[in-house]
Amino acid sequence: MGDGAGRGLECQKTMDGKASNGNGLEKEIPSCCLKAKASAPELEAKCHSTVVSGWFSESQTCSEKSEKDAFFNNPMWPGEAHSIKVEKVLYKERSEYQEVLIFESLTYGKVLVLDGIVQLTEKDECAYQEMIAHLPLCSIQSPKTVLVVGGGDGGVLREVSRHSSVEHIDICEIDQMVIDVSRKFFPELAVGFDDPRVHLHVGDAVEFLRSAPQGKYDAIIVDSSDPVGPAQELVEKPFFETIAKALRPGGVLCNMAESMWLHTHLIQDMISICRETFKGSVHYAWASVPTYPSGVIGFLLCSTEGPPVDFVNPINPIEKLEGADKHIRKPRFYNSEIHSAAFALPTFLKREVSLLRDYSSQ
């Protein structure tokens, strides 16, 4: 990274890895940020996550020309791998940005994989898509303008479009191939693109937000990749500042916020940045998604200064939204009870993330 590029998000937990700090001294490398292990193109090519003997695995090691482990493209969860039984590979191509793999699994239906990392499966996609959309939209009264960052599979759009009050939905997805293959292989998700309120922008979300009018959106939903490589800037302060600027007073952000079992230091840093940036409230919620690392995923909920937002108790409950349960298909995971329960945090998380200890006071 260039000077100061990553200063807003410094890791606190470390492992045995070492790196030079430029002064001849060694410092520990954070366990979830061992980018050096993913930065050698020749190792990435040889250690590419793939289907072997009928099984797909997200992480694997490579010993050719090196005794060190090489993690395929994502060092966010070193030392573990998740495997899924493959019935048939349906698609495998490389776009301008990433490798796109789709296969039929034995137990989870079709699976979408980007650069070796499971993005969704037909069986459990409902948990992630419904929570990341309805946690923010059910927390404010009558949202009208919504921006989705990422989300090229269309699942978040499908859920946003349940809200009849919404008049305009922008989506900015960088990879056209993700959109195209989702339309072909995941029509139950990609149906979100068919809503006439949806306006698709294919390009860089950072640039899109920089040019967005101030106060344009009631809600912004960031369905981003894990913060490694180019996606690192999506969890840094300048990006959050552009989001805050694009939100109206009392507007809300819902941002994917990793796993509490693996990334408490990253959660701490994201909350710290957002408390400095958003002058309303900042909350952390979570949901169970079996095919994500550790089986859970977190969400960061933030509001800008203005009308207060009570994220824990939905003011706009989905059960009372006209036509929400008849739109395309009924929700499979989200409801108002799940909404409130998602903000109940385990003791270890409050202990390890100090900024969550005064959680109830917000």
C-alpha positions as CSV (number, residue, x, y, z in Angstrom):
1,M,0.0,0.0,0.0
2,G,1.0,3.6,-0.5
3,D,1.8,6.0,2.3
4,G,-1.0,5.9,4.8
5,A,-3.2,3.7,2.7
6,G,-4.0,1.2,5.5
7,R,-3.4,3.3,8.6
8,G,-7.1,3.5,9.4
9,L,-7.4,-0.2,9.9
10,E,-4.4,-1.7,11.8
11,C,-4.6,-5.2,13.1
12,Q,-4.1,-6.0,16.8
13,K,-4.0,-9.7,17.0
14,T,-0.9,-11.5,15.8
15,M,0.6,-14.9,15.1
16,D,4.1,-16.2,14.6
17,G,4.7,-14.7,11.2
18,K,7.4,-12.0,11.0
19,A,8.0,-9.1,8.6
20,S,10.5,-6.3,8.4
21,N,9.3,-2.8,9.2
22,G,11.9,-1.2,7.0
23,N,14.3,-0.4,9.8
24,G,15.9,-3.9,10.0
25,L,13.6,-4.8,12.8
26,E,11.0,-7.6,12.7
27,K,7.4,-7.3,13.7
28,E,4.6,-9.8,14.0
29,I,2.2,-10.2,11.1
30,P,-1.5,-10.2,12.0
31,S,-3.0,-13.7,11.6
32,C,-5.8,-12.5,9.3
33,C,-3.7,-10.1,7.3
34,L,-0.8,-12.3,6.1
35,K,-1.1,-10.7,2.6
36,A,2.5,-11.8,1.9
37,K,1.3,-15.3,1.7
38,A,-1.1,-14.4,-1.1
39,S,1.0,-11.9,-3.0
40,A,3.2,-14.3,-5.1
41,P,1.5,-14.8,-8.5
42,E,3.4,-18.0,-9.2
43,L,2.2,-19.5,-5.9
44,E,-1.3,-18.3,-6.5
45,A,-1.4,-20.0,-9.9
46,K,-0.1,-23.3,-8.6
47,C,-2.2,-23.4,-5.4
48,H,-5.4,-22.3,-7.0
49,S,-8.4,-23.6,-5.1
50,T,-10.2,-26.1,-7.2
51,V,-12.3,-29.3,-7.3
52,V,-10.2,-32.4,-6.4
53,S,-11.6,-35.9,-6.3
54,G,-15.1,-34.5,-6.3
55,W,-14.6,-32.0,-3.4
56,F,-14.2,-28.2,-3.5
57,S,-12.0,-26.7,-0.8
58,E,-11.6,-23.0,-0.1
59,S,-8.0,-23.1,1.2
60,Q,-5.1,-25.4,0.4
61,T,-1.4,-25.4,0.8
62,C,1.4,-25.6,-1.7
63,S,4.9,-26.9,-1.0
64,E,6.5,-26.5,-4.5
65,K,9.7,-24.4,-4.3
66,S,8.8,-23.4,-0.8
67,E,8.4,-25.1,2.6
68,K,6.0,-22.3,3.7
69,D,2.3,-22.7,3.4
70,A,0.7,-20.6,0.6
71,F,-2.9,-19.8,1.1
72,F,-5.0,-19.4,-2.0
73,N,-5.7,-15.7,-2.5
74,N,-7.3,-15.1,0.9
75,P,-5.3,-15.2,4.2
76,M,-8.4,-14.2,6.2
77,W,-8.7,-17.6,7.9
78,P,-5.3,-19.3,7.9
79,G,-5.1,-22.9,9.2
80,E,-8.5,-24.1,8.1
81,A,-10.5,-25.1,5.0
82,H,-14.1,-25.8,4.3
83,S,-14.9,-28.5,1.7
84,I,-18.2,-29.1,-0.1
85,K,-19.0,-32.3,-2.1
86,V,-19.2,-31.5,-5.8
87,E,-21.7,-33.2,-8.1
88,K,-20.9,-31.3,-11.3
89,V,-18.9,-28.2,-12.3
90,L,-21.3,-26.0,-14.2
91,Y,-19.0,-23.0,-15.1
92,K,-15.4,-21.9,-14.7
93,E,-14.0,-18.8,-16.3
94,R,-11.8,-15.9,-15.4
95,S,-13.2,-12.4,-15.7
96,E,-11.2,-9.2,-15.8
97,Y,-11.1,-9.2,-12.0
98,Q,-11.4,-12.8,-10.6
99,E,-12.1,-16.4,-11.3
100,V,-15.7,-17.4,-11.3
101,L,-16.7,-20.9,-10.5
102,I,-20.2,-22.4,-10.2
103,F,-20.9,-26.0,-9.3
104,E,-23.8,-28.2,-8.2
105,S,-23.1,-29.5,-4.7
106,L,-24.5,-32.6,-3.0
107,T,-26.3,-30.8,-0.1
108,Y,-26.3,-27.0,-0.7
109,G,-27.6,-26.8,-4.3
110,K,-25.7,-24.6,-6.7
111,V,-22.7,-22.8,-5.3
112,L,-21.1,-19.5,-6.5
113,V,-17.3,-19.2,-5.9
114,L,-15.2,-16.1,-6.6
115,D,-11.4,-16.5,-6.5
116,G,-11.8,-19.7,-4.5
117,I,-14.1,-18.2,-1.8
118,V,-17.7,-19.4,-1.5
119,Q,-20.0,-16.4,-2.0
120,L,-23.4,-18.1,-1.8
121,T,-25.2,-21.4,-2.0
122,E,-28.8,-21.9,-3.0
123,K,-29.6,-23.5,0.4
124,D,-28.3,-20.8,2.8
125,E,-28.1,-17.6,0.7
126,C,-31.4,-16.5,2.3
127,A,-29.8,-15.8,5.6
128,Y,-27.2,-13.4,4.3
129,Q,-29.3,-11.7,1.6
130,E,-32.3,-11.1,3.9
131,M,-30.4,-9.9,6.9
132,I,-28.1,-7.5,5.1
133,A,-31.1,-5.9,3.4
134,H,-33.8,-5.9,6.1
135,L,-31.6,-5.0,9.1
136,P,-31.2,-1.4,7.7
137,L,-34.4,-1.0,5.8
138,C,-36.7,-2.2,8.6
139,S,-34.9,0.2,11.0
140,I,-36.0,3.4,9.2
141,Q,-39.5,4.6,8.2
142,S,-40.4,4.4,4.5
143,P,-37.0,4.2,2.8
144,K,-37.1,5.6,-0.7
145,T,-33.6,5.7,-2.2
146,V,-31.2,2.8,-1.7
147,L,-27.7,2.0,-3.0
148,V,-26.3,-1.5,-3.1
149,V,-22.5,-1.8,-3.4
150,G,-21.5,-5.1,-4.9
151,G,-24.2,-7.7,-4.8
152,G,-23.8,-8.7,-8.4
153,D,-25.7,-11.9,-7.9
154,G,-28.9,-9.9,-7.4
155,G,-30.0,-11.4,-4.1
156,V,-29.8,-8.1,-2.1
157,L,-31.8,-6.4,-4.8
158,R,-34.5,-9.1,-4.5
159,E,-34.8,-8.3,-0.8
160,V,-34.7,-4.5,-1.2
161,S,-37.5,-4.7,-3.7
162,R,-39.8,-6.2,-1.1
163,H,-40.1,-2.7,0.3
164,S,-42.9,-1.0,-1.6
165,S,-41.9,2.5,-0.2
166,V,-38.6,2.3,-2.2
167,E,-38.7,4.3,-5.4
168,H,-35.1,4.1,-6.6
169,I,-32.4,1.4,-6.3
170,D,-28.9,2.0,-7.5
171,I,-26.5,-1.0,-7.7
172,C,-22.8,-0.6,-8.4
173,E,-21.1,-3.9,-9.3
174,I,-17.6,-4.0,-10.8
175,D,-17.8,-7.4,-12.5
176,Q,-20.2,-7.9,-15.4
177,M,-19.4,-11.6,-15.5
178,V,-20.9,-12.1,-12.0
179,I,-24.1,-10.5,-13.1
180,D,-24.3,-12.6,-16.3
181,V,-23.6,-16.0,-14.6
182,S,-26.0,-15.2,-11.8
183,R,-28.8,-14.5,-14.3
184,K,-28.1,-17.9,-16.0
185,F,-27.4,-20.1,-12.9
186,F,-29.2,-18.3,-10.0
187,P,-32.4,-16.9,-11.4
188,E,-34.0,-16.9,-7.9
189,L,-31.4,-14.3,-6.9
190,A,-30.9,-12.5,-10.2
191,V,-34.6,-11.8,-10.4
192,G,-33.7,-8.7,-8.4
193,F,-32.3,-7.1,-11.5
194,D,-35.7,-7.3,-13.2
195,D,-37.4,-4.7,-10.9
196,P,-38.0,-1.5,-12.8
197,R,-36.8,0.5,-9.8
198,V,-33.3,-0.9,-10.2
199,H,-30.6,1.1,-12.0
200,L,-27.4,-0.9,-12.7
201,H,-24.0,0.7,-12.8
202,V,-21.0,-1.6,-13.8
203,G,-17.8,-0.1,-12.4
204,D,-15.8,0.9,-9.4
205,A,-18.0,1.6,-6.3
206,V,-15.4,3.9,-4.8
207,E,-15.5,6.2,-7.8
208,F,-19.3,5.9,-8.0
209,L,-19.7,7.0,-4.4
210,R,-17.3,9.9,-4.8
211,S,-19.5,11.3,-7.5
212,A,-22.8,10.7,-5.7
213,P,-24.7,13.8,-4.7
214,Q,-24.5,14.6,-1.0
215,G,-27.4,13.2,1.0
216,K,-28.9,11.2,-1.9
217,Y,-29.6,7.9,-0.2
218,D,-31.8,6.8,2.7
219,A,-29.8,3.5,2.9
220,I,-26.6,2.1,1.6
221,I,-25.9,-1.6,1.7
222,V,-22.3,-2.8,1.2
223,D,-22.2,-6.4,0.0
224,S,-18.4,-6.5,-0.4
225,S,-15.7,-9.1,-0.7
226,D,-13.4,-9.9,2.2
227,P,-10.9,-7.0,2.8
228,V,-7.9,-8.4,1.0
229,G,-6.1,-6.8,-1.9
230,P,-8.1,-4.2,-3.8
231,A,-11.1,-4.7,-1.5
232,Q,-9.0,-3.5,1.5
233,E,-10.0,0.1,0.8
234,L,-13.7,-0.8,1.3
235,V,-13.0,-1.1,5.1
236,E,-10.9,2.0,5.4
237,K,-11.9,5.5,6.6
238,P,-12.0,7.3,3.3
239,F,-14.5,4.9,1.9
240,F,-16.8,5.2,5.0
241,E,-16.5,9.0,4.7
242,T,-17.8,8.9,1.1
243,I,-20.7,6.7,2.3
244,A,-21.6,9.1,5.2
245,K,-21.6,12.0,2.7
246,A,-23.9,10.2,0.3
247,L,-26.5,9.4,3.1
248,R,-29.2,11.8,4.2
249,P,-29.4,12.9,7.8
250,G,-30.5,9.9,9.7
251,G,-29.6,7.6,6.8
252,V,-28.3,4.1,7.4
253,L,-25.4,1.9,6.3
254,C,-25.3,-1.9,6.5
255,N,-21.8,-3.2,5.9
256,M,-20.7,-6.9,5.8
257,A,-18.4,-7.2,8.9
258,E,-16.7,-10.6,8.9
259,S,-16.8,-13.3,11.6
260,M,-16.7,-12.7,15.3
261,W,-14.9,-16.0,15.8
262,L,-12.1,-15.1,13.5
263,H,-11.8,-11.3,13.1
264,T,-12.5,-9.5,16.4
265,H,-9.6,-7.1,15.8
266,L,-11.0,-6.2,12.4
267,I,-14.4,-5.7,13.9
268,Q,-12.9,-3.4,16.6
269,D,-11.1,-1.3,14.0
270,M,-14.2,-1.0,11.7
271,I,-16.4,0.1,14.7
272,S,-13.7,2.6,15.7
273,I,-13.6,4.2,12.2
274,C,-17.4,4.2,11.9
275,R,-17.9,5.9,15.3
276,E,-15.6,8.7,14.1
277,T,-17.3,8.9,10.8
278,F,-21.0,8.5,11.5
279,K,-22.4,10.7,14.2
280,G,-25.6,8.7,14.8
281,S,-25.4,5.2,16.2
282,V,-23.1,2.2,15.4
283,H,-24.2,-1.3,16.1
284,Y,-22.9,-4.9,15.4
285,A,-25.3,-7.7,14.4
286,W,-24.7,-11.3,13.2
287,A,-26.4,-14.3,11.6
288,S,-25.7,-17.9,11.0
289,V,-24.6,-18.8,7.4
290,P,-23.3,-22.4,7.4
291,T,-21.1,-22.2,4.3
292,Y,-19.2,-19.0,5.4
293,P,-16.0,-19.4,7.4
294,S,-16.8,-20.3,11.1
295,G,-20.5,-20.5,10.1
296,V,-21.4,-16.9,11.0
297,I,-21.2,-13.5,9.4
298,G,-21.4,-10.1,10.9
299,F,-23.1,-6.8,9.9
300,L,-22.1,-3.3,10.9
301,L,-25.1,-0.9,11.2
302,C,-24.5,2.8,11.2
303,S,-26.6,5.9,11.0
304,T,-25.7,9.5,10.2
305,E,-26.5,12.4,12.5
306,G,-30.1,13.3,12.3
307,P,-33.3,11.6,13.3
308,P,-32.3,8.9,15.8
309,V,-32.3,5.3,14.5
310,D,-33.1,2.3,16.8
311,F,-31.5,-0.6,15.0
312,V,-32.5,-3.1,17.6
313,N,-36.2,-2.6,17.5
314,P,-37.5,-2.4,13.9
315,I,-39.7,0.6,13.3
316,N,-40.6,-0.7,9.9
317,P,-41.4,-4.4,10.6
318,I,-41.4,-6.6,7.5
319,E,-44.6,-8.3,8.7
320,K,-46.5,-5.1,8.2
321,L,-45.1,-4.2,4.8
322,E,-47.7,-4.5,2.1
323,G,-47.0,-7.4,-0.2
324,A,-43.5,-8.2,1.3
325,D,-44.4,-11.8,2.0
326,K,-45.8,-12.3,-1.5
327,H,-43.0,-10.7,-3.4
328,I,-41.3,-13.3,-5.6
329,R,-41.1,-15.7,-2.6
330,K,-41.7,-15.5,1.1
331,P,-38.7,-14.7,3.3
332,R,-37.0,-17.8,4.6
333,F,-34.8,-16.5,7.4
334,Y,-35.5,-12.9,8.4
335,N,-38.3,-11.8,10.7
336,S,-38.7,-9.2,13.4
337,E,-37.7,-11.6,16.2
338,I,-34.5,-12.5,14.3
339,H,-33.9,-8.8,13.7
340,S,-33.7,-8.0,17.4
341,A,-32.0,-11.2,18.4
342,A,-29.2,-10.5,15.9
343,F,-27.9,-7.6,18.1
344,A,-27.5,-9.9,21.2
345,L,-23.7,-10.4,21.4
346,P,-21.8,-13.2,23.2
347,T,-19.7,-12.4,26.2
348,F,-16.4,-13.2,24.5
349,L,-17.1,-10.7,21.7
350,K,-17.8,-7.9,24.2
351,R,-14.7,-8.8,26.1
352,E,-12.4,-8.8,23.0
353,V,-14.0,-5.8,21.2
354,S,-13.8,-3.1,23.8
355,L,-16.0,-0.7,21.8
356,L,-18.9,-3.1,22.3
357,R,-18.8,-3.0,26.1
358,D,-20.8,0.1,26.2
359,Y,-23.1,-1.2,23.5
360,S,-26.3,-0.8,25.4
361,S,-25.7,2.9,26.0
362,Q,-26.0,3.8,22.4
